[in-house]
Amino acid sequence: MFRNSLIEALRQDARVLQTERQYDDIIEQIGDASLVLLGEATHGTREFYRIRAEISKRLILEKGFNAIAVEADWPDALQVNRFIAPSKNAASADQALHGFERFPQWMWRNTEIVELVSWLRWHNMQIADAHRKVGFFGLDLYSLRASMEAVVGYLAQVDPDAATQARARYGCFDHLAEDPQRYGYAATFGMRKDCEDEVIRQLTELTEKWHSATHQAGDMDELFYAQQNARVAQNAEAYYRSMFLGRNESWNLRDLHMADTLDALCGHLTARNGRAPRIVVWAHNSHLGDARATEMGEHGQLNLGQLVRERYGAKDSFLLGFTTHAGTVTAASDWGAPAETKAVRPSHPDSYERLFHDCGLGNFLIPLRENNRLAGMLQEKLLERAIGVVYLPESERISHYFHASLSRQFDAVIHVDETHAVRPLEREADTQQGEVPETYPSGI
């Protein structure tokens, strides 16, 4: 009976997405929030990328948002940021995305991201004031080697002696920076000295240089980019050591890094532009839906969405989740395996996704913050699906479902009943030697 009542309530109060102005409701619900977090139920679904891109464009054009921060590594995203500035560093959006060269390439090297990056460059070219141009930044921490190289490269241009010192500090990693998992294992189990002190000293020195730096916008930007790379190196070193101590510790360190990076980005843009920024964040539902409303939180995990709510409050943040019932997805069968177009199994009978499918509405928006009736009825914990870069349909219940309270997890949810695989720029996402795969080991 309760299920039938909930289906009827959804049929009455959900907003079907089928008109040219289909995102008006979500833009209105976002209101004056300065941090808008846009999720995804998989890392390989075309519709999730497209909808997030359209919402992001409208937030930029209508509400003055001036940055997009994504679940990607800082150095790779910075190449995109330089391209959309606009810059002469890359001849095309495809070339600007070449930094995303390791598994899973398709997360950022796909046709939807090419379209978004091209639009961001076009948009910025219409704006004379550099402080009003939109930036593109990464929140993740996997780029140990690339970030260390970026720190040394920056210092080589502005302070050669400091570059020599940074090179010596980062030399602690020796050849193991090429394989940070090996470094983490060896340092964790006492087979070699860890490099914690060296990366902390390097970050401290770069941070202190802020006070003596000139305050021209370009100088402020480049210094901040180098500082963030040093912060990535410090947190990546800690992350790789934590990988062998338990899933909770490594997960929490990663999401704390993402939240701290977002804080640092807000601080930098405020100092540079003289006003608080408005930022769109793209990441998986598992990172953006408040962990306190999920079994992840019950097991001791926190996440970015939870931290944003705690640090910025409900008024200044908005969390939008995504779900799907069936279709296709781009994913691999194992770490480093080629990208495949996989069929997504119809959702579990005890899941939110099946409940939304049974409404028969197709694609629709579920307003949770403003609709007390739906929010109350969707507090009950049901299964929710999470597909990362690896999809194992044969073990889907164990591999890809967790319990959650939807209305406590998100401020609104968009359900796309049948979705389609995102189209990679490469036919296969080849594994590259060096850094570990993005999203390792969780897949999200």
C-alpha positions in Angstrom: 0.0 0.0 0.0 2.8 2.5 0.9 4.5 1.8 -2.4 1.3 2.5 -4.3 0.8 5.7 -2.4 4.4 6.8 -3.1 4.0 6.1 -6.8 0.8 8.1 -6.9 2.5 11.0 -5.0 5.3 10.9 -7.6 2.9 11.0 -10.4 1.3 14.1 -9.0 4.3 16.0 -7.8 7.3 15.0 -10.0 8.1 17.4 -12.9 8.3 15.5 -16.3 11.2 16.6 -18.4 9.9 17.0 -21.9 9.8 20.6 -23.0 12.4 23.0 -24.3 12.5 24.7 -20.9 12.7 21.4 -19.1 15.3 22.6 -16.6 13.5 25.7 -15.5 12.2 24.0 -12.3 15.7 22.9 -11.2 17.2 26.3 -11.9 14.5 27.9 -9.8 15.0 25.4 -7.0 18.7 26.0 -6.9 17.8 29.6 -6.0 20.8 31.6 -4.6 22.9 28.6 -3.7 26.6 29.3 -4.5 27.7 25.7 -4.6 25.7 23.4 -6.9 26.7 19.7 -6.8 25.6 17.7 -9.9 25.9 13.9 -9.5 25.7 10.9 -11.8 24.7 7.3 -11.1 27.4 6.0 -13.5 30.7 7.3 -14.9 29.6 6.3 -18.5 26.1 7.6 -19.2 25.6 10.1 -22.0 22.4 11.7 -20.6 24.0 12.5 -17.2 26.8 14.4 -19.0 24.4 16.2 -21.2 22.0 17.2 -18.5 24.8 18.4 -16.2 26.3 20.4 -19.1 22.9 22.1 -19.9 22.3 22.9 -16.2 25.9 24.2 -15.9 25.5 26.5 -18.9 22.3 28.0 -17.6 23.9 28.6 -14.2 26.8 30.4 -15.9 24.5 32.5 -18.1 21.7 33.2 -15.7 23.2 33.1 -12.3 26.8 34.2 -12.8 28.5 30.9 -11.9 32.2 31.2 -12.7 33.8 27.8 -12.2 33.2 24.1 -12.8 35.1 21.7 -10.5 35.1 18.1 -11.4 36.0 14.6 -10.1 39.3 14.7 -12.0 43.0 15.4 -11.3 44.2 18.9 -10.9 47.0 19.0 -13.6 44.7 17.3 -16.2 41.8 19.7 -15.6 44.2 22.7 -15.5 45.1 22.0 -19.2 41.4 22.4 -20.0 41.3 25.6 -17.9 44.1 27.1 -19.9 42.4 26.2 -23.1 39.1 27.8 -22.2 40.8 31.0 -20.8 41.2 31.1 -23.9 44.8 30.2 -24.4 47.2 29.4 -27.2 48.3 26.2 -25.4 45.9 23.9 -27.3 44.5 24.0 -30.8 41.2 22.2 -30.0 39.1 20.9 -27.2 40.3 17.4 -28.1 43.9 18.5 -27.6 43.1 20.2 -24.4 41.7 16.9 -23.0 44.9 15.0 -23.8 45.9 15.2 -20.2 43.3 12.6 -19.4 45.4 9.8 -20.9 45.1 6.9 -18.5 42.3 4.5 -17.5 39.4 5.5 -17.5 39.9 7.9 -20.4 36.2 8.0 -21.3 35.2 9.8 -18.1 36.6 13.0 -19.6 37.6 12.2 -23.1 34.2 11.8 -24.6 32.0 13.7 -27.1 29.9 15.4 -24.4 32.9 16.9 -22.7 34.3 18.1 -26.0 31.1 20.0 -26.6 31.1 21.5 -23.1 34.7 22.5 -23.3 34.2 24.1 -26.7 31.2 26.0 -25.4 33.2 27.2 -22.3 36.0 28.6 -24.6 33.4 30.3 -26.8 31.7 31.8 -23.8 34.9 33.1 -22.3 35.9 34.7 -25.6 32.8 36.9 -25.4 34.0 38.3 -22.0 36.6 41.0 -21.7 36.9 41.0 -17.9 39.3 38.2 -16.9 37.6 38.0 -13.5 34.3 37.0 -15.1 35.6 34.2 -17.2 34.7 30.7 -16.2 37.3 28.3 -15.0 37.6 24.5 -15.1 39.3 22.7 -12.2 40.0 19.2 -10.8 39.3 18.1 -7.3 41.0 14.7 -7.1 44.4 13.5 -5.8 45.7 10.7 -7.9 48.3 12.8 -9.8 51.3 12.3 -7.5 54.0 12.3 -10.2 52.3 14.9 -12.5 51.7 17.3 -9.6 55.3 17.0 -8.4 56.6 17.7 -11.9 54.3 20.7 -12.1 55.6 22.2 -8.8 59.2 21.9 -10.0 58.3 23.3 -13.4 56.6 26.4 -11.8 59.6 27.0 -9.5 62.1 26.6 -12.3 60.5 29.6 -14.0 60.2 31.9 -10.9 63.0 30.6 -8.5 65.5 28.2 -9.8 67.1 27.6 -6.4 63.7 26.7 -5.0 63.2 24.3 -7.9 66.4 22.5 -7.1 65.3 22.2 -3.5 61.9 20.9 -4.5 63.5 18.4 -6.9 65.6 17.1 -4.0 62.6 16.8 -1.7 60.5 14.9 -4.2 63.5 12.7 -5.0 62.5 10.9 -1.9 60.1 8.9 -4.1 62.9 7.9 -6.5 61.5 5.7 -9.2 58.5 4.7 -7.0 56.6 7.8 -8.1 56.1 5.9 -11.3 54.2 3.3 -9.4 52.6 5.1 -6.3 50.8 1.9 -5.2 54.2 0.2 -4.8 55.4 3.2 -2.9 52.3 3.1 -0.6 52.8 -0.6 0.1 56.5 -0.3 0.8 56.0 2.8 3.1 53.0 1.3 4.9 54.8 -1.9 5.8 58.2 -0.4 6.7 60.1 -1.6 3.7 61.2 2.0 2.9 61.1 5.4 4.5 57.9 7.4 3.8 58.1 10.8 2.1 55.5 12.5 4.3 57.9 15.2 5.8 59.2 16.1 2.4 55.9 16.8 0.7 54.7 18.7 3.8 57.8 21.0 3.7 57.3 21.7 0.1 53.7 22.7 0.5 54.5 24.8 3.5 57.2 26.7 1.6 55.0 27.4 -1.4 52.1 28.5 0.9 54.3 31.0 2.7 55.5 32.5 -0.6 51.9 33.7 -1.2 52.5 36.7 1.1 55.4 37.9 -0.9 54.0 37.3 -4.3 52.8 40.1 -6.6 49.1 40.5 -6.7 48.6 40.6 -10.5 45.9 38.1 -11.5 48.2 36.0 -13.6 50.8 35.7 -10.9 48.2 34.9 -8.3 46.7 32.2 -10.5 50.0 30.5 -11.3 51.1 30.5 -7.7 47.8 29.1 -6.6 48.0 26.4 -9.2 51.5 25.4 -8.0 50.3 25.5 -4.4 47.5 23.2 -5.2 49.8 20.8 -7.0 51.9 20.7 -3.9 48.8 20.0 -1.8 47.9 17.2 -4.2 51.4 15.7 -3.8 51.1 15.8 0.0 47.6 14.3 0.1 48.4 11.7 -2.7 51.3 10.5 -0.6 49.1 10.0 2.4 46.4 8.4 0.2 48.7 5.8 -1.3 49.9 4.8 2.2 46.3 4.7 3.5 45.1 2.3 0.7 46.5 -0.6 2.6 45.0 0.3 5.9 41.4 0.0 5.0 38.8 1.3 2.6 37.3 3.8 5.0 40.6 5.6 5.6 41.5 6.0 2.0 37.9 7.0 0.9 37.7 9.6 3.7 41.1 11.0 2.8 40.1 11.4 -0.8 36.8 13.1 -0.2 38.4 15.4 2.5 40.9 16.4 -0.2 38.2 17.2 -2.6 36.3 19.3 0.0 39.6 21.1 1.0 40.4 21.7 -2.7 36.9 23.2 -3.2 37.5 25.4 -0.1 40.9 26.5 -1.4 39.4 27.3 -4.9 36.7 29.4 -3.3 39.3 31.3 -1.3 41.5 31.9 -4.3 38.7 33.1 -6.5 37.4 35.4 -3.8 40.8 36.9 -3.3 41.4 37.3 -7.0 38.0 38.6 -8.0 37.0 40.5 -4.9 33.8 38.6 -4.5 32.7 35.1 -3.5 32.6 32.6 -6.4 29.7 30.4 -7.5 30.9 26.9 -8.4 29.3 23.9 -10.1 30.7 20.6 -9.0 30.5 17.4 -11.1 31.1 14.0 -9.4 29.5 10.6 -8.8 26.4 10.4 -6.6 28.4 8.4 -4.1 30.6 11.5 -3.6 27.9 14.1 -3.8 24.9 12.6 -2.0 25.2 13.2 1.8 26.9 10.1 3.2 25.1 10.5 6.5 22.0 9.3 4.7 23.6 6.1 3.4 25.0 2.8 4.6 28.4 4.3 3.6 28.0 6.8 6.5 26.9 4.0 8.9 30.2 2.2 8.1 32.3 5.3 8.9 32.7 7.0 5.5 32.1 10.6 4.8 31.9 12.4 1.5 32.1 15.6 -0.4 28.3 16.3 -0.3 28.2 15.9 3.5 31.3 18.1 4.0 29.8 20.9 1.7 26.6 20.8 3.7 28.5 21.0 7.0 30.8 23.8 5.9 28.5 25.9 3.8 25.0 25.1 5.0 21.8 24.2 3.2 21.2 27.7 1.9 24.5 28.0 0.0 24.6 24.4 -1.3 22.3 22.3 -3.5 22.8 18.6 -4.1 21.3 17.1 -7.3 21.4 13.3 -7.8 20.7 11.2 -10.9 19.2 7.7 -11.3 18.4 5.4 -14.2 16.4 2.1 -14.6 18.0 0.5 -17.7 19.9 1.1 -20.9 23.6 1.0 -21.8 26.7 2.3 -20.1 30.4 2.7 -21.0 32.4 0.8 -18.5 35.2 -1.8 -18.2 35.0 -5.4 -16.9 38.2 -5.0 -14.8 40.8 -2.4 -13.9 42.7 -1.3 -17.0 40.5 -3.3 -19.3 39.1 -1.8 -22.5 36.0 0.4 -22.4 32.9 -1.5 -23.4 29.3 -0.7 -24.2 27.5 -2.7 -21.6 23.8 -3.4 -21.1 22.5 -2.0 -17.7 20.3 -4.6 -16.0 16.8 -3.5 -15.2 16.9 -2.0 -11.7 16.4 -4.2 -8.6 12.8 -4.6 -7.5 13.6 -3.1 -4.0 15.4 -0.1 -5.4 14.5 3.6 -5.8 15.3 3.1 -9.5 12.5 0.5 -9.9 10.1 2.6 -8.0 10.7 5.5 -10.3 10.4 3.3 -13.4 7.1 2.0 -12.1 5.7 5.5 -12.1 5.6 5.4 -15.8 6.7 9.0 -16.2 9.9 8.5 -18.2 12.3 11.2 -17.4 11.4 13.5 -14.5 12.6 15.8 -11.7 11.9 14.9 -8.1 11.8 18.1 -5.9 12.8 17.1 -2.4 13.8 20.4 -0.7 10.6 22.2 -1.5 8.1 19.3 -1.4 7.6 18.1 2.2 5.2 15.3 1.1 7.7 13.7 -1.3 10.6 14.3 1.1 8.8 12.6 3.9 7.8 9.6 1.8 11.3 9.2 0.3 13.0 9.0 3.7 12.7 5.3 3.9 15.9 3.5 3.1 15.8 1.6 -0.2 18.5 0.2 -2.5 20.3 2.7 -4.7 22.5 1.8 -7.6 26.1 3.1 -8.2 28.0 2.1 -11.3 31.6 3.3 -11.5 34.2 2.7 -14.2 33.9 -1.1 -13.7 30.5 -2.6 -14.2 29.8 -6.3 -13.2 26.2 -7.0 -14.0 26.5 -10.6 -13.0 27.2 -9.6 -9.4 25.2 -6.3 -9.5 23.4 -6.6 -6.2 26.6 -7.0 -4.2 28.8 -4.9 -6.4 26.6 -1.9 -7.3 23.8 -1.4 -4.7 23.8 0.2 -1.3 21.0 1.4 1.0 20.2 5.1 1.3 17.5 7.6 2.3 17.0 9.6 -0.8 15.4 12.7 0.6 18.2 13.1 3.2 20.8 12.4 0.6 19.8 15.0 -2.1 17.9 18.2 -2.5 16.5 17.0 -5.8 16.9 14.0 -8.1 16.6 13.6 -11.9 15.5 10.2 -13.1 16.2 9.2 -16.7 14.4 5.9 -17.2 16.5 4.6 -20.2 20.0 5.9 -20.7 22.7 5.4 -23.2 26.5 4.8 -23.1 28.7 7.9 -23.4 30.8 7.9 -26.5 34.6 7.8 -25.9 36.9 9.8 -28.2 39.0 6.6 -28.4 37.5 3.3 -29.2 39.4 1.8 -26.3 40.6 3.5 -23.1 44.1 2.1 -22.9 45.8 1.7 -19.5 48.8 4.0 -19.1 51.8 3.3 -17.0 52.4 5.7 -14.1 49.6 7.1 -12.0 47.0 4.7 -10.7 43.6 4.8 -12.5 41.3 7.6 -11.5 38.6 6.4 -9.0 40.8 3.5 -7.8 40.1 1.4 -5.8 36.4 2.2 -5.3 35.6 2.7 -9.0 33.7 5.9 -8.1 
